[in-house]
Amino acid sequence: MCARSWHWPRSHGDDAVVRALTDALAFEAFSSEYVAHLIEARSRQLPEASPLVLMRRQDVLELELPPADLSAYSDFARGHDDGGSDGHD
């Protein structure tokens, strides 16, 4: 059996290590690689989110659509029974 020596990255600080160990214990993930991954992932700087651009053009906001064709529903609306058995009363 080969014993590996593990050294916690001191550059991240004790608080980061304690937080990662606490989270790993909560998830019952006892691998040192998992704990190291938590520490490293949390130390990465995420890119700043860019502002959301909303379109406010009048031509997009004032769309005119043709009326919907509801003729397919006319028999249903009148209570039309086609004689088929659909299992409903």
N, C-alpha and C positions, 0 to 999 in steps of 0.2 A: 504494500500500500504506500502510495506516495503522498506525503504530507505537503500541502501547499501553505506557504506563509502569506498571510493577508495583512495589509497595512491600510488603515482607513485614511482617506485623503484628508489631511489636516487643513488643506486650503479652503475647505468648505465650512469648517467650524463645527464645534460640538453640537450646536443646536440642530444643524442639518442632519447630523448622524443620529441624534436622539429621535428626531421626527421620523426619519426613514426606518429606524429600528422599531419604533412604535407602530408605524403603518404596516411593516412587514409582519410583525407579531399579530396584528389584527386580522391580516389575511392569511395567517399561518404559512407564510412564505419564508422559510428559514435559510434560504440560499444567500451566501455573501454576494454573489453576482447580482441578485435581485436588489439587495440593499444598495449596492454600489450604483446600480442603474437608477434607482430612485434619487440618490444624491446627485448624480450627474445630470439626469433629466431636469431636475428642479433648479439646477444652477444655470441651465442654458437660458440665454436671453432670447425671448421671442421677438419677432419683428413687430414694430408698432403698427397697429391697424390703420389702414387708410380710410379716409372719410367716405361715407356712402354717398353716391351720386344719384339723385333722383331726377327723373325726366319730368320737366314741367312745361313741355311744349304744348301750346294750345291745340295744335292739330292732332295730337295724340289724345288729349283729354276730351275732345269733342267728337268722338267717333259716333257715327250714325249707322246703326245696324238695321237690316230689314226685319220686319216682324217675324216671329217664329211661326212655322207651319204646324198648327196643332190638330190638323185633320186626322192624324193617326190616332188621336185620343178621343175623337168624337163618339165612336161606338161605346167606348168604355164609360164616358161621361153620361151617356143616355141610359146606361144599365143594360146594354145589349148582351144577350145570351146567345152564344154561337152553338149551343147544344152540347158542347164538349164537357166532359167531366174533369174538373180540375181538383176535386177533392174538397172544395169549399162550399159552404151552404150559402 
